């Protein structure tokens, strides 16, 4: 149990860092600017540093959700990259639903910058990178 928690924390932080790096490099490849911490802080009316903290905390929580809930459901998938891809897509869908609900509840939803199709594509890529990197840090327990 303690090992799973440690792997979830490390995997969540490293996965979130990898996702964030992809999002910062994306504009150099023609994608729109994406800054999840800026979006979080803007929606919640908190300083940017708090947005970063929230962004990384969410990454750790999702890693724990994978470790304690989803990992056993994906046991038939033997390839970790495929597990990470599925995990990343699940998180992408969950994030889209959650952001819409938060926007409706708080009444503050930042408008995406740039082409919406590119924003969605960039978000999918970022979440898949997060999923793959995170899964690599969380080992199966027998």
N, C-alpha and C positions, 0 to 999 in steps of 0.2 A: 504494500500500500504506500509506504513512504517513498519507495523507488518510483512508483507511478506518479506521485505528486511532484517529485523532483524532475522527472522527465517531462511532465506537463508544463512546469514553469520554464524550464530551459527551452523546450521545444516551442512553446508559445512565444517566448521572447525572441528567439532566433528566427522563427517563422515570420513573426511580425516585422522584424528588422529587414528580412529579405523582401517581404511584400512592400514595405515602405521604400526600400531602395529601388525596386522596380517602378514604383509610382513616381519617384523623383527623376528617374532616368527616362520615363515614358515621353515627356515633352521633347526630348532630344531626338525621338524617333517619330515625331509628328502627331503624337497623342496629346490630348488636352492635359492641362495641369490638374493633378489630383493630390490633395493633401488631406488625408483623413483626420488628422489632429486639428487642423484648421476648421474643418467642417464640424467636428464634434464641439470644439470650443465656441464656434459661432452659434450653433444650435442651442447650446446649453447656457450661453452667456457667461462663460468662465474664461480665465486667461489661457493662452495658447499652451503654456506648460501643463496645465491641467488637461487640456485636450490630448497632449502626448501621453500623459499618464493613463488616461481613459483608454486610448487606442491600444497601448501595450497591455493593459489589464484585460481588455476584451480578448486580445490574442491569447492570453494565458487561460482565460475562462473557456474559450473554444478548444484549446488544446486539452484541457481537463475533460471537456465534454467528449472529445474524441477518445481519450484514454479510458474513461470510465463507462461510456455508453456506446459509442459508435464502433469502436475497435472490435468488439465481440460480434457486431452485426456484419462487419466486412471480413470476417475470418476466412471466407471462401476465396477471397481475392488474395493471391499469394504474392503479387508484385506490389511493393511499397509505393512505387510511383503511381500505379493505378489506384491504390487506396487513397493516396494524397490527392489525386485528381478528383475522385468522387467526393472526398471530404471537402475540398476547395469549392466544388460546385454547390454542394449542400450549404456551405457557409455563405456563398454568394447569394443564393436564393433567400436564405434566412436574413441576411443583411439588408437586402432590398425590401423585404416585407417589414422588417423592424424599422428601417429608416422612414418608410412611408407612414407607419403607425406613429413614430415619434414626431414626425412633421405635422401630422394631423392633430396630435395631442398638444404639442407645444405651439403650433401655429407658425413656426419658424423653420422653413426648409430652404436651405441655400440652393440657388439655381445652379445646375451644372454648367461649367464653363466649356464652351466649344460644342462640337457635334455630339449629340446624344448617343448615337451608335458607337462612336469612338470611346465615349465615357464608359458605356456598358462593356465594351470589349476590353478596355483597360482594367475595369473593375474585375471582370472574370479572370483575366490573366493574373492580376495581383492576388486574388483569392486562391487560385490554383497554385501559384508559387508558394503562398503561405501553407496551403494544405500539404503539398509535397514535402517541403522543408520540415514542417512540424512532424509529419508522420515518420520521417527519417530519425527523429530523436526519441520516439516513443516505441519501445520494444514490446513485443508480445510476451505476456507472462504465461507460463505453462502450469 
